[in-house]
């Protein structure tokens, strides 16, 4: 749903792992990067949160549990 397949994969992985709580988990992770002052990673997590919202609103079940959730910024 986003223009970045890695963002979509991360959102789907979080949904697969956490279900309806995926957005909350992603928000907590984003808050960690915000507290650390890592604005690039925060921006990526904001995009993941938006993708989660879109997938859940569309009723999409998520995706493969084989896709790991991101652990930090992509460099």
Secondary structure, DSSP 4 states (H G I P E B T S, - for coil): --S-HHHHHHHHHHHHHHGGGHHHHHHHHHHHHHHHT-HHHHHHHHHHHHHHHHHHHTT-----TTSPPP-S---
